């Protein structure tokens, strides 16, 4: 079912954003109005919330790279700490930026600030920045400590970028092995084996071919003779699969499957826990309330199944339940994380404990990621070696049998 991002006014006067599943935008609006909300805007959440921390998705503006965005916030925080006014700092960074996309965005932000619009609203109107960022800036403006809030957000973003780079780096070699294995197997099956087929036919006239050779020949012949309709079929199937996985139901099925994998499922939960608690800590540091912090931070849960399990948490918090008790209802956070959060909630140091949970599960994620890559690499190599050995045996066994039979082998 399609997802819609809805900007709402609550009966208490708050402005909130919710993700709603409905068949159409009108149905989502009607359902929310029936619940007592005032609906300001309903827009399609194309691609789900997996892109909540990306910059530029869903907007006509060019994308801003995470590295450029991180550098900009580091510089902005330093300028504000030095006492430079916001407008002057934005103008200076716009001039010095090497990113054309960021210069365009900062130019728009600068114009809005000149027209009296607050910095948080000016960034929000660009439509390309994560909500945790604009909410942090708003909290900094309200508390008068914008430079400190930005410094905490920079640390948050630096850790997020670091984890993303480590994940990509760790999976790069297994991915390379997988591609190399595919090319090698295709080369042997589609090029080498067909060129040995004449020899095999000569041997088959004198002696029966081994079963493994007959099998490999049948596969190779079948593929080479039908390649012109098999290849388009494979491309169509892959394209259909990719399109289906981009739908809400497809993503949900995929994410459920990933969570069931022995090592990868644990890794996904640990990374989601670290990301969620780091987001909550950053927002609470800016003075944002627990319910609002959860509403914003939960959007950073990229796994659809985990986000679905977490939908009831906000309602439980607003009903007066304890934060830890509400998190237990989601039924996916690790027990140790819940225990640590519970201690922080009871001792009045929730923000600090959330930061400790994020650091702990960052470290745990790195260990689990090493375990995953340690398992993937030999598994890919074993599969590749197995297939190559089968093909080589199919090629050389008939030759070895003929040599072993001697000169009289062909006159039986």
N, C-alpha and C positions, 0 to 999 in steps of 0.2 A: 504494500500500500504506500502511495507517495507520502513524503514528509513535507510539512510547511513550517516556516519560521514565522511566528506570530508575535507582534509587538502589542502588548495589552496594558490596559489600566485596571488595577485591582479595585475592589470596593473601598479599600483603605486609602486609595490615592497614589499607590506606588505604580511605577512604570516597569514592567517586567517583560521578558522574552521567553516564549515557550516553543518547544518543538512538538507539533501535533501531527498525528497520522490521520489522513482522511482521503476519500476518493477524489475530492475537488476542493479548491480554495473556498468556495461558497459553503460547502458542508462544514469545513473547519471553522469558518466565521460563525455559522449558526450555532454549532455546538458550544463554542466559547461564550457566545452571548447568552446562551441558555444557562451556562454556569455562573453568570453574573459579571463577566468581564466586559470592559469596553474595548473593542477591537480597533486599533489604529491602523494596523497594516498586516497583511498576510502575503507571504512570498514563498516561492518554491525553494525547498532546501535541496537543490540539485546536488547529488553526490553525497547527501547526508552530512553529518557533522564531522566526518573524517578529515575534512579540510579546515577545521576550526582554527588551527594554528598556522595555516598557510596565508600568504599575503597576495591578494589580487584575484583570488577565485571568486566568481560570481559578480565581478565588477567589470565595467568597460575600461577602467584604467589599466595601464600596464602593470605587470606584477613587480613587486619589490622583493628582492632577494633577502633571505633571512640574514645573511652576513651583512648586507647593507643596513638592514633595519637594526641589527644589534649594534653596529658601529655608530649609527645615528643616535641611538638612545644613550650610549656611553658618552658621546660628546655632549648631548643635550644635558645630561645629568651633571657633567663637569662644569658646563657654562652656567647652569642655574646655581650650583654651589658657589661659583665665583661671584655671584650677585648680578649677573647680566639679566636684564628683563626678558620675559618669554618671547615677545615679538622680535626683539633684536637677535636673540639666540636662534630662532627659527630662520630668520633672514640670512644670518651668517652661515648656518649649516646648509641652507638651500644653495647658496653661492659656491660653497666649498665641496659639495657632494659630487662624486664622480658618476653616480647613477642617474641616468636621464629620467627613469621612472620615479625615483625618489624626489628629484628636483621638481617634477611636475606636481606630485602630491603636496610637497611642502609649499609650493607656490599657491596652491588652492587653500591650504591651511593658513598661510600668511594673510591672504585676502579676507578670510572669514574672521580671523582675530582682529584685523583692522576694522571690521564692521561690528565689533563688540561681542562676537561669539566666543564662549569659553574654549580653552584649548581642548578639553575632552570632547566637547561637541563638535569642534572643527575636525578632529581626527575621526570621530564616529561617522560624520557625514561623508567621509571618503569611501566608506563601504568595503574597505580591504583589510582592515586591521582586526585582530582577534579581540573579542569583547573583554577578555581579562585585561587587555592593555588600556582600553578606553575607561574601564571601570576603575583601574588603578590610578589613572590620571585624575579622574573625577574625585576620588578619595583624597588624593594629594592636594587638589585645589581647595577642597572643603576644609582640610585639616591645616592648610598653610605649610605643608612639608613636601611640596612637589618634588624637590631634588632628592629627598630620602626615599620617597616612593619609587621614583624612577630608578634609583640605584638598586633597590630590591628587585625591581622588575628586570633590570639588566642582568642581575645574578641569576634570576629565574630563567631568563631566555638563554643565557650562556650555558647553563646546565642542560636545558632542553636540546640545544643545538649540538652540544657535546655528545649526548646520548644518541641522537640521530646519526651523527657521523660515525660513532663506534658501531652502531647497528649495521649501517651500510658497508663499512669497512670489513666487518666480520663475515658478512654474507657474500662479499664480492668474490672471494676465492672459490667457495662452493658453487656459486653461479657460473664462474668461469669453467670449473671442472665439468659441470653438467652440460654446458654448451659444447665443450671440447669432446666430451664423450659422445654426444649426439652426432657431431660431424664425423668422428672416427667410425662410428657404427654405420652411418649412412654411406661413407666412402667404401668401406669393406663390402657392404651388402649390395650397393648399386653399381660399383665400378669393378672391384676386384673379382667378386664371385661370378658375375656374368662373363667375364673374360676367361674364366677357368672352365666354363660350361662345356666348350668343345672337347677339352681334355677329359672331362668327366664322362661325356658321352662315349668317347673311345674306350675308356676303362669299363664303362657299364656294359659295352658289347662283349667284353671278355669275362668280367667278374661283376657280381652284384655290388652296388655301392653301399657303404655303411648308411644306417638309418639317419644319423646326424647330418650326413652330406645330402641325402634326399630331402630332409626337412629344410635345410638352409637354401638349397636350390629352389625348392618350391616357393619359399618366402621371397627370395630374390627375384625369381621369374615373375611371380604374381605382382610384385611391386613395380618392377621395371616395365612390364607390359601394360599396366593400368595407371601409370604415374600421372597421365594427363587428366584423368578424372578423379584420381585419389587426392592429388595435391589441392585442387579447388575445394574438394569435399572437406579436407582437413582445415583449410583456411576458413571455410564457412562455419564449420563447427567451433573453431577457436573464436571467431568473431562473435558468434551467437552466445558462446559461454561468457565472453568478456562483457557483452551488452547485458546479459542476465545478471552477472555479478554486480553490475552498477545499479540494479534495481534494489529497492528496500528488501524484498524477499530474498533475492540472491545474496546480498551482503549478509543478511541474518544467517542463512544456511552456511555460508563460508565461515563466518566468524564463530558459529557454534562448533563447526568441524575443527577449526584451529584450536579452540579451547580444549578439545578432547585429546589432542596430541600430547604424548607423554611429557616431553621437555618443553616444546614450544608453547603449550597451553599455560604451563606455570610461568614461563617467561613473559607471556602477554599479560597475565594478571599482575605480576610484579612490576612491569613497566607502567601499567595503568595505575597501580597503587602509587608509585613514585610520582607520576605526572599529576594525579588528582590531588595528593596531599601537598605537593609543591605549589600547585595553583591556589589551593585553599589557604596555605600559609602566606603566600604573597598578597592575597586579597584581604585576609584578616589583618595583616600588618598595616594596610592602608586605612583601617578603621571601618571596613565594610562588615555588615552583620553576618552572622553564620548562615541564615537562610539565603540571603542574596549571594554570599560567597559560594555556597553550594550550587545555587542555580547557575552561576556563571562557570564555575570550575567543572561541573559535571558535563558541560558541553565539550570539554577536552577529552572525554572518554571516547576514543576512536573505535573501539570494538562495539558493534551494534548490540550484541547479546548482553554485554556488561552494562551498556547504557540502558537497555530495556529493563534489566533487573534493578537498576538504580532509580527508576522513575518514581517510586513511592516514597523515597527518602525525604524529598522536599515537603511533601504533604504531611508526613509524620513530624517533621521539625516544627512546622507551623501549627500543628495540633498540640504542641507542647511537650512532645517526647524528647528524651535526651538525644544528643547528637550521635553518641556511640550506639545507643539502642536503635536509632533509625538506620544507621549504617549496617547493623547486623541483619536488617530485613533485606538488604540488597543481596546478601548471601554469596558474595564473591571475594570480598576483601580477606586477606590472610588473617588468621587468628591473632598472630603477634601484632599486626598493625592495629587491629581492634583493641587489643589490650593496651597498647601504648597510647592510642587516642583516648581511651577511657581514663587512663591515669592523668593525661593532660587536661581532660575536661573536668575531672574531679578536683584537680589541684589548681585550676585557674590558669594553667600554662598551655592551653590548647595550641596556640600558634607555634610556640617553641617545639612542642612535641610533634606537631605535623611536619615541621622542618626536619626533625630527627628521623621520622618515619621515611620521608622522601630520601634522605641521605642513605639510610640503611638499605632501602629497596633499590636505590641506584646501584649500590655495591653488589647486592644480591643479583640484580639483573645482569651485571657484567659477568659474574661467575656463571650464571645460567646460560648466558650467551656463548661463553667459551665452551661450556659443555655441549651446547647445541652444535656449534661448528665442529667440535671434536668428533661428534657422532656423524655429522653430515659428510665430512670429507672422506673418511674411510668407507662409508656406505656407498657413496657415489663411485669411488675407485673400485670397490668390490663388484658392483653391478657392471661397470664398464669392463673390468678385467674378465668377468664371467662371460659377457657377450662376445668379447674379442676372442677368448679361448675357444668358445663354441664354433665361431666362424673359422678360426685357424685349424681346429681339429677337422672340421668339415672339408677344408681344402687339402690338408696333408694326409689324412688317414687313407684315402684311396691310393695316393702315391706310395705311401709306406707299405700298404698291403701288396701292391703290385711288385715293388722291389723285393719284399719278403718272399713272394711266391716264386721268384726266379724266372729264368727264360721260358720255362714250361708252363708258367702261370696262365698264359693266354690260350693253351691248347688243350684244355680239359674237355 
